[in-house]
Amino acid sequence: MIAALAAGVALLALLSWPTHGRWLAADEQFPPPPVLNAAPPAEAGADPNVEVLTRGPIHEAYATPVAGSPTKGLTVPKRPPNPVEEQAPDVKPPGDGAIWIPGYWSWDDDRKDFIWVSGVWRIPPPANRWVPGYWQEGQEGWQWVSGYWMPSAKSEVVYLPQPPASLEQGPSSPSPGDTYFWVPGQWQWSVDRYVWVPGHWGVSRPDLVWVYPTYYWCPRGWVYCAGYWDYPLERRGLLFAPVYFAEPVVYYRPAVCVDVGVVTCSLFCRPAYRHYYYGDFYADSYVAIGIHPWFIYSGPRHGYDPLFCYYRVRYRNDSHWEANLRGWHEYYRGHPEMRPPHTLAEQRRLLADPKAQNRPDLRNLAVGHPVGQLRDNPRAPVKVQPVSMSQKAAIQQSAKGISNFKNERSQLEMKGGPAGQGRATGAGPAGPDRASFAKLPSFRAADTKSGGTSNPTRSVPRAAPRSNGTPRGQNRQDAKSSGRGYRPDQPHGER
């Protein structure tokens, strides 16, 4: 009885909860959970072969954490199943500009099996296009090669030697103000070596997230991706729940949306896999495989997470915001029986349980929402609009182009350049190795750069955000003058 009372006091002590697109003030009442139908629509999981999950990896085209020090992709012991022919849902985000990006197989560490990361509706970052990831067979198993966003104006890809470990040690000066955030330093290739570019204070924007520069590994080498502006989670499109197939399937249509305003309460990063995870990943076993809460990535020890750094500035006037994130995390770690449900079926049972109606976190346990309950519902937590019949053929054709581009990219990168040998060891080439995506038949067909947004592309800065006190050319000059260079033919640590 005393333990239960203490648990209740701990729950009530945390004052506010995030909802889709906003956070509740301390003096507001928690909204009631949405009313769920007793019987799900046919597309939402009537098939016993399809288990809809309310936790798991987030599609990397929707959001990708940045690794402080570059690492190779996740390696698993099993070959992924054959690709699923995924049909786009019959709903999409309101407005224009979103494109449908197909899903892919992802490894589930608990099941020791693959789950399907459903495709997403995504408003592309301004002036960027999607390069899809793929699985490839390596010496130790099957390895994931991450997808990434690349500038729309580019078609050439440069594969580089493996970058050295980061030298980032955090800010070297006080913040100029509470609307600034730290942009960590990075290695950049210059002529025949890597040169360290120091970090600087960046100027935040209320409607955009700065995604830090990073390197992505592939069998042909390391690809440098420059930083870019992206939208906040709630403005990126429409996220769908991952699923587990008990038996192989050929066709699948995602039908359960994820409320991204809720998942930020239980959001985790796995930088080695370049994926965010949401839901119940509170056990110590997940820490052991590199899954950590997103809020620890806020300094030089673990690196800087773009989303957390953005929302921390956004909610800088809410003194409870970060404390609540950390408080609920510790509460769920200490109370396994109170953790979020793992499946849509478990979520339904929990929300319908009279004993759960007084839980202050009840609203935030309603993660998955079948599309049948979102249509024509002005009070729905996730807003959608129907896809017209005239749009469906074009959407499927575009999705097919992206899938073909994925296959062609894997073939190009497995060839490994002029020598015709793949480089699965991760060392990369001795020097820059160039290839052109424009030569791939599906590159133009898979173009994902277009689509109107509420922010015209020309209004979005292309360069990294900088404080007024940091001249644009200062960092590169400092790097060269400091002598912090690294050649791939030198041992690590030899500068």
C-alpha positions as CSV (number, residue, x, y, z in Angstrom):
1,M,0.0,0.0,0.0
2,I,2.8,2.4,0.9
3,A,4.6,1.5,-2.3
4,A,1.5,2.2,-4.4
5,L,1.0,5.5,-2.6
6,A,4.6,6.5,-3.3
7,A,4.2,5.6,-6.9
8,G,1.1,7.8,-7.2
9,V,2.9,10.7,-5.5
10,A,5.8,10.3,-7.9
11,L,3.5,10.3,-10.9
12,L,1.7,13.4,-9.8
13,A,4.9,15.2,-9.0
14,L,5.8,15.5,-12.7
15,L,3.7,18.4,-13.8
16,S,3.3,18.4,-17.5
17,W,3.1,16.1,-20.5
18,P,3.7,16.6,-24.2
19,T,0.9,16.2,-26.7
20,H,1.0,16.3,-30.5
21,G,2.6,19.7,-31.4
22,R,2.5,21.2,-27.9
23,W,3.1,20.5,-24.2
24,L,0.6,20.9,-21.4
25,A,1.0,23.7,-19.0
26,A,1.4,22.8,-15.3
27,D,-2.0,23.9,-14.4
28,E,-3.9,22.1,-17.2
29,Q,-5.8,18.9,-16.8
30,F,-4.6,15.8,-18.7
31,P,-6.9,15.2,-21.7
32,P,-8.9,12.0,-21.8
33,P,-7.6,9.3,-24.1
34,P,-9.1,9.0,-27.5
35,V,-12.1,6.6,-27.7
36,L,-11.0,3.4,-29.4
37,N,-13.4,1.1,-31.2
38,A,-13.9,-2.3,-29.7
39,A,-13.3,-4.0,-33.1
40,P,-10.4,-2.7,-35.2
41,P,-10.9,-2.0,-38.9
42,A,-9.8,-4.8,-41.2
43,E,-6.6,-3.0,-42.3
44,A,-5.6,-2.2,-38.7
45,G,-4.7,-5.7,-37.7
46,A,-7.6,-8.1,-38.2
47,D,-5.1,-10.4,-39.8
48,P,-3.6,-12.5,-37.0
49,N,-0.4,-12.7,-39.0
50,V,0.2,-9.0,-38.5
51,E,1.1,-7.7,-35.1
52,V,1.1,-3.9,-34.9
53,L,3.8,-2.6,-32.6
54,T,3.6,0.5,-30.4
55,R,7.3,0.6,-29.9
56,G,10.4,0.1,-32.1
57,P,12.7,1.9,-34.6
58,I,11.6,5.1,-36.3
59,H,12.0,5.1,-40.1
60,E,15.4,6.7,-40.8
61,A,13.9,9.0,-43.5
62,Y,11.7,10.5,-40.8
63,A,14.4,11.1,-38.2
64,T,18.0,10.0,-37.9
65,P,20.3,10.6,-34.9
66,V,23.8,11.8,-35.6
67,A,26.8,9.7,-34.5
68,G,29.5,11.8,-32.8
69,S,32.2,9.4,-34.0
70,P,31.5,7.5,-37.3
71,T,30.7,3.8,-36.9
72,K,29.9,1.0,-39.3
73,G,26.3,-0.3,-39.7
74,L,24.6,-2.8,-37.4
75,T,25.5,-6.4,-38.2
76,V,23.0,-9.2,-37.5
77,P,23.3,-13.0,-37.9
78,K,20.3,-13.6,-40.2
79,R,19.5,-12.8,-43.8
80,P,16.6,-10.3,-44.0
81,P,13.4,-11.7,-45.7
82,N,12.4,-10.8,-49.2
83,P,11.2,-7.2,-49.5
84,V,7.6,-6.6,-48.9
85,E,5.6,-4.9,-51.7
86,E,4.2,-2.1,-49.6
87,Q,1.1,-0.2,-50.7
88,A,0.9,3.4,-49.7
89,P,-1.9,4.2,-47.1
90,D,-5.1,5.8,-48.3
91,V,-4.5,8.8,-46.0
92,K,-1.7,11.4,-46.0
93,P,-0.7,14.5,-44.0
94,P,-2.8,17.6,-44.7
95,G,-1.5,19.9,-47.4
96,D,1.0,19.3,-50.2
97,G,4.6,18.4,-50.3
98,A,4.8,15.0,-48.6
99,I,6.2,12.0,-50.5
100,W,5.8,8.4,-49.7
101,I,9.0,6.6,-48.8
102,P,8.8,2.8,-48.6
103,G,9.6,0.8,-45.5
104,Y,12.3,-1.8,-44.9
105,W,13.3,-4.7,-42.6
106,S,14.9,-3.9,-39.2
107,W,16.4,-6.3,-36.7
108,D,14.5,-6.8,-33.4
109,D,17.0,-7.7,-30.6
110,D,14.3,-9.2,-28.4
111,R,12.7,-11.5,-31.0
112,K,16.1,-12.2,-32.7
113,D,14.2,-11.7,-35.9
114,F,13.2,-9.0,-38.3
115,I,10.3,-6.6,-38.1
116,W,9.0,-4.3,-40.8
117,V,9.5,-0.6,-40.4
118,S,6.5,0.8,-42.2
119,G,6.9,3.4,-44.9
120,V,6.4,7.1,-44.1
121,W,4.9,10.2,-45.6
122,R,7.7,12.7,-45.4
123,I,8.0,16.4,-46.3
124,P,11.7,16.4,-47.5
125,P,14.1,18.8,-45.8
126,P,14.4,21.9,-48.0
127,A,16.6,21.3,-51.0
128,N,17.3,17.7,-50.1
129,R,16.4,14.3,-51.6
130,W,16.3,10.8,-50.0
131,V,19.0,8.1,-50.6
132,P,17.5,4.8,-49.3
133,G,19.5,2.4,-47.2
134,Y,19.9,-1.4,-47.7
135,W,21.1,-4.6,-46.2
136,Q,24.3,-6.2,-47.5
137,E,26.1,-9.5,-46.7
138,G,29.4,-9.1,-44.9
139,Q,32.0,-11.3,-43.4
140,E,30.3,-11.4,-40.0
141,G,26.7,-11.5,-41.1
142,W,24.2,-9.1,-42.7
143,Q,25.0,-5.4,-42.3
144,W,22.8,-2.3,-42.5
145,V,24.0,0.5,-44.8
146,S,22.1,3.6,-43.7
147,G,20.1,5.9,-45.9
148,Y,20.6,9.7,-45.8
149,W,19.4,13.0,-47.1
150,M,21.7,14.6,-49.8
151,P,21.5,18.0,-51.5
152,S,19.0,17.9,-54.4
153,A,21.5,19.7,-56.7
154,K,24.1,17.0,-56.2
155,S,24.4,13.7,-58.1
156,E,28.1,12.8,-57.4
157,V,29.0,10.9,-54.3
158,V,32.5,10.9,-52.8
159,Y,33.6,7.9,-50.9
160,L,36.3,8.8,-48.4
161,P,38.7,6.9,-46.0
162,Q,37.4,6.3,-42.5
163,P,37.5,9.5,-40.4
164,P,39.4,9.6,-37.1
165,A,37.6,9.8,-33.8
166,S,36.0,13.1,-32.9
167,L,38.1,15.7,-31.0
168,E,35.0,17.5,-29.7
169,Q,35.3,18.7,-26.1
170,G,32.3,20.9,-25.9
171,P,31.9,24.7,-26.0
172,S,35.1,26.8,-25.7
173,S,33.2,29.9,-24.8
174,P,30.0,30.9,-23.0
175,S,26.7,30.8,-24.9
176,P,25.9,34.2,-26.4
177,G,22.2,33.8,-25.4
178,D,19.4,31.3,-24.6
179,T,18.4,31.0,-28.3
180,Y,21.9,29.6,-29.3
181,F,23.0,26.0,-29.5
182,W,26.4,24.4,-29.8
183,V,27.4,23.0,-33.2
184,P,30.1,20.4,-32.5
185,G,33.4,20.3,-34.4
186,Q,34.0,17.8,-37.2
187,W,36.6,16.3,-39.5
188,Q,36.6,17.4,-43.1
189,W,38.6,16.1,-46.0
190,S,41.1,18.6,-47.4
191,V,43.3,17.6,-50.4
192,D,44.9,14.5,-49.0
193,R,44.0,14.4,-45.3
194,Y,41.3,15.1,-42.7
195,V,41.3,18.5,-41.1
196,W,39.6,19.3,-37.8
197,V,37.0,22.1,-38.0
198,P,36.3,23.5,-34.5
199,G,32.7,23.9,-33.2
200,H,30.8,27.1,-32.8
201,W,27.6,28.6,-31.4
202,G,24.7,28.4,-33.8
203,V,21.7,30.6,-34.0
204,S,18.5,28.6,-33.5
205,R,15.3,29.0,-35.6
206,P,11.9,28.5,-34.1
207,D,10.6,26.4,-37.0
208,L,13.6,24.5,-38.1
209,V,16.0,21.8,-36.7
210,W,19.7,22.0,-37.6
211,V,21.0,18.4,-38.4
212,Y,24.7,18.3,-37.8
213,P,27.2,17.1,-40.4
214,T,28.2,13.5,-40.2
215,Y,29.7,10.5,-42.0
216,Y,27.8,7.5,-43.2
217,W,29.5,4.2,-43.9
218,C,28.9,2.0,-46.9
219,P,30.9,-0.9,-48.5
220,R,32.7,1.6,-50.8
221,G,33.9,4.0,-48.1
222,W,32.6,6.9,-45.9
223,V,30.2,9.5,-47.3
224,Y,30.3,13.0,-45.8
225,C,26.8,14.6,-45.4
226,A,26.9,18.3,-44.8
227,G,24.6,19.8,-42.2
228,Y,21.1,20.9,-43.2
229,W,17.9,22.4,-41.9
230,D,15.0,20.1,-41.3
231,Y,11.5,20.5,-39.8
232,P,10.4,19.7,-36.2
233,L,9.0,16.2,-35.8
234,E,5.4,17.3,-35.8
235,R,5.8,18.9,-39.2
236,R,7.8,16.2,-41.0
237,G,4.8,14.2,-42.3
238,L,3.1,11.1,-41.1
239,L,4.8,8.2,-39.2
240,F,3.3,4.7,-39.2
241,A,3.8,1.9,-36.7
242,P,6.2,-1.0,-37.3
243,V,4.8,-4.5,-37.5
244,Y,5.8,-8.1,-37.0
245,F,4.7,-10.7,-39.5
246,A,4.3,-14.2,-38.0
247,E,4.5,-15.6,-41.5
248,P,6.0,-14.2,-44.7
249,V,3.9,-11.7,-46.6
250,V,4.0,-10.3,-50.1
251,Y,1.7,-7.3,-49.8
252,Y,1.1,-4.9,-46.9
253,R,-0.6,-1.6,-46.4
254,P,0.3,0.4,-43.2
255,A,-2.8,1.4,-41.4
256,V,-1.8,2.6,-37.9
257,C,-0.4,6.1,-37.4
258,V,2.0,7.1,-34.7
259,D,1.5,10.3,-32.7
260,V,4.9,11.8,-32.7
261,G,4.0,14.3,-30.0
262,V,3.6,11.3,-27.7
263,V,6.7,9.3,-28.6
264,T,9.0,12.2,-27.5
265,C,8.1,11.1,-23.9
266,S,9.8,7.8,-24.5
267,L,12.4,8.5,-27.2
268,F,15.7,6.8,-27.5
269,C,18.8,6.9,-29.7
270,R,20.9,4.1,-31.1
271,P,23.7,6.1,-32.9
272,A,25.6,2.9,-34.0
273,Y,22.5,1.9,-36.0
274,R,21.6,5.5,-36.9
275,H,18.0,5.0,-35.6
276,Y,15.7,6.6,-33.1
277,Y,13.6,4.2,-31.1
278,Y,10.3,5.0,-29.3
279,G,8.4,3.2,-26.6
280,D,9.5,0.8,-23.8
281,F,13.3,0.5,-24.1
282,Y,13.9,1.3,-20.4
283,A,15.5,-2.0,-19.3
284,D,19.2,-2.2,-18.7
285,S,19.5,-4.8,-21.5
286,Y,18.9,-2.0,-24.1
287,V,21.6,0.2,-22.6
288,A,24.0,-2.8,-23.1
289,I,23.3,-2.7,-26.9
290,G,23.7,1.0,-27.2
291,I,20.1,2.3,-26.9
292,H,20.0,5.3,-24.6
293,P,17.4,8.1,-23.9
294,W,17.7,11.0,-26.3
295,F,18.3,13.6,-23.6
296,I,21.8,12.3,-22.7
297,Y,23.0,13.4,-26.1
298,S,23.5,17.0,-25.1
299,G,27.3,17.3,-24.5
300,P,30.7,16.2,-25.6
301,R,30.6,12.9,-23.6
302,H,27.9,11.3,-25.7
303,G,27.5,13.8,-28.6
304,Y,24.7,16.2,-29.6
305,D,21.3,15.0,-30.7
306,P,19.7,17.5,-33.2
307,L,16.2,16.9,-32.0
308,F,16.9,17.3,-28.3
309,C,19.0,20.4,-28.8
310,Y,16.2,21.9,-30.9
311,Y,13.4,21.1,-28.4
312,R,15.5,22.2,-25.4
313,V,15.8,25.7,-27.0
314,R,12.2,25.6,-28.0
315,Y,11.0,24.9,-24.4
316,R,13.7,27.0,-22.7
317,N,11.0,29.0,-20.9
318,D,9.4,25.8,-19.4
319,S,11.5,25.0,-16.3
320,H,9.8,21.6,-16.0
321,W,10.4,20.3,-19.6
322,E,13.8,18.6,-19.3
323,A,13.2,17.6,-15.6
324,N,10.0,15.9,-16.6
325,L,11.7,13.9,-19.4
326,R,14.3,12.7,-17.0
327,G,11.9,12.1,-14.2
328,W,9.5,9.9,-16.2
329,H,12.5,8.0,-17.6
330,E,13.7,7.2,-14.1
331,Y,10.2,6.3,-12.9
332,Y,9.6,3.8,-15.8
333,R,13.0,2.3,-15.2
334,G,12.1,1.7,-11.6
335,H,8.5,0.5,-12.3
336,P,8.4,-2.0,-15.1
337,E,4.7,-2.7,-14.6
338,M,4.0,0.9,-15.5
339,R,5.9,1.1,-18.8
340,P,4.2,1.8,-22.1
341,P,2.5,-1.1,-24.0
342,H,4.4,-2.9,-26.7
343,T,1.6,-3.7,-29.2
344,L,-1.6,-2.0,-30.4
345,A,-3.6,-4.9,-28.8
346,E,-2.0,-4.2,-25.4
347,Q,-2.6,-0.5,-25.8
348,R,-6.3,-1.0,-26.4
349,R,-6.6,-3.2,-23.3
350,L,-4.8,-0.7,-21.2
351,L,-6.8,2.3,-22.3
352,A,-10.0,0.3,-21.8
353,D,-9.1,-0.8,-18.3
354,P,-11.1,1.2,-15.6
355,K,-8.2,0.8,-13.2
356,A,-5.9,2.8,-15.6
357,Q,-8.2,5.8,-16.0
358,N,-6.5,7.8,-13.2
359,R,-3.0,7.4,-14.5
360,P,-1.6,10.9,-15.3
361,D,0.4,9.4,-18.2
362,L,-2.7,7.8,-19.8
363,R,-2.8,10.3,-22.7
364,N,0.8,9.5,-23.6
365,L,0.2,5.8,-23.8
366,A,-2.1,6.3,-26.8
367,V,0.7,6.0,-29.3
368,G,-0.9,4.1,-32.2
369,H,-4.1,5.3,-34.0
370,P,-5.7,3.3,-36.8
371,V,-6.4,5.5,-39.8
372,G,-10.0,4.5,-39.8
373,Q,-10.4,6.4,-36.5
374,L,-8.6,9.5,-37.8
375,R,-10.5,10.2,-41.0
376,D,-13.1,12.9,-40.8
377,N,-12.4,13.3,-37.1
378,P,-11.5,17.0,-36.3
379,R,-10.5,16.1,-32.7
380,A,-8.1,13.4,-33.7
381,P,-4.6,13.8,-32.3
382,V,-3.1,13.0,-35.7
383,K,-4.5,15.0,-38.7
384,V,-4.8,13.2,-42.0
385,Q,-6.5,13.7,-45.3
386,P,-7.6,11.1,-47.9
387,V,-5.5,10.2,-50.9
388,S,-7.5,10.6,-54.1
389,M,-7.7,7.8,-56.7
390,S,-5.9,9.9,-59.2
391,Q,-2.9,10.3,-56.8
392,K,-2.5,6.6,-56.0
393,A,-0.9,5.5,-59.3
394,A,1.7,8.3,-59.2
395,I,2.5,7.6,-55.5
396,Q,3.1,3.9,-56.2
397,Q,5.3,4.8,-59.2
398,S,7.4,7.1,-57.1
399,A,7.8,4.5,-54.4
400,K,8.8,1.9,-57.0
401,G,11.5,4.4,-58.2
402,I,12.9,4.7,-54.7
403,S,13.0,1.0,-54.2
404,N,14.8,0.5,-57.6
405,F,17.2,3.3,-56.6
406,K,18.0,1.4,-53.4
407,N,18.9,-1.7,-55.4
408,E,21.0,0.2,-57.8
409,R,22.8,2.0,-55.1
410,S,23.7,-1.3,-53.4
411,Q,25.1,-2.7,-56.6
412,L,27.2,0.5,-57.3
413,E,28.7,0.5,-53.8
414,M,29.3,-3.2,-53.5
415,K,31.5,-3.0,-56.7
416,G,33.9,-0.8,-54.7
417,G,35.2,1.4,-57.4
418,P,37.6,0.7,-60.3
419,A,39.0,-2.4,-58.6
420,G,35.6,-4.0,-58.7
421,Q,36.0,-5.3,-55.1
422,G,33.6,-4.4,-52.3
423,R,35.2,-2.9,-49.2
424,A,33.2,-4.5,-46.3
425,T,36.1,-4.1,-43.9
426,G,35.1,-0.4,-43.2
427,A,38.5,1.1,-43.9
428,G,37.3,2.7,-47.1
429,P,39.5,3.8,-50.0
430,A,43.0,5.2,-49.6
431,G,41.8,8.5,-51.1
432,P,38.6,10.0,-52.5
433,D,36.6,7.6,-54.7
434,R,34.0,9.3,-56.8
435,A,30.8,7.9,-58.4
436,S,27.7,9.4,-60.0
437,F,24.2,8.5,-59.0
438,A,23.0,10.3,-62.1
439,K,24.2,7.2,-64.1
440,L,21.7,5.0,-62.3
441,P,18.5,4.5,-64.2
442,S,16.2,5.1,-61.2
443,F,18.0,8.1,-59.8
444,R,15.7,10.6,-61.6
445,A,12.6,8.5,-61.1
446,A,13.3,8.4,-57.3
447,D,13.6,12.2,-57.1
448,T,12.3,13.2,-53.7
449,K,13.4,16.8,-53.7
450,S,10.1,18.4,-54.8
451,G,6.9,19.1,-53.0
452,G,5.6,22.3,-51.6
453,T,6.2,23.3,-48.0
454,S,5.0,26.1,-45.8
455,N,8.6,27.4,-45.9
456,P,9.9,28.2,-49.4
457,T,13.2,26.6,-50.0
458,R,14.9,29.9,-50.8
459,S,14.1,31.3,-47.3
460,V,16.0,28.5,-45.6
461,P,19.8,29.2,-45.0
462,R,22.0,26.6,-46.6
463,A,25.0,27.2,-44.4
464,A,25.5,26.2,-40.8
465,P,24.0,28.5,-38.2
466,R,26.5,30.8,-36.7
467,S,26.6,33.4,-34.0
468,N,27.2,37.0,-35.0
469,G,30.6,36.9,-33.3
470,T,31.9,34.0,-35.5
471,P,33.0,35.0,-39.0
472,R,32.0,32.5,-41.6
473,G,35.6,31.6,-42.6
474,Q,37.1,31.6,-39.2
475,N,36.6,28.0,-38.2
476,R,38.3,26.5,-41.3
477,Q,41.2,28.9,-41.0
478,D,41.6,28.0,-37.3
479,A,41.7,24.3,-38.2
480,K,44.4,24.8,-40.8
481,S,46.5,27.0,-38.6
482,S,46.2,24.7,-35.6
483,G,47.8,21.8,-37.5
484,R,45.1,19.4,-36.5
485,G,45.3,17.2,-39.6
486,Y,45.0,13.5,-40.2
487,R,46.2,11.5,-43.2
488,P,44.7,8.0,-43.7
489,D,48.1,6.5,-44.3
490,Q,49.2,7.6,-40.8
491,P,48.4,5.7,-37.6
492,H,45.5,7.1,-35.6
493,G,46.7,9.6,-33.1
494,E,49.6,10.8,-35.2
495,R,48.9,14.4,-36.1
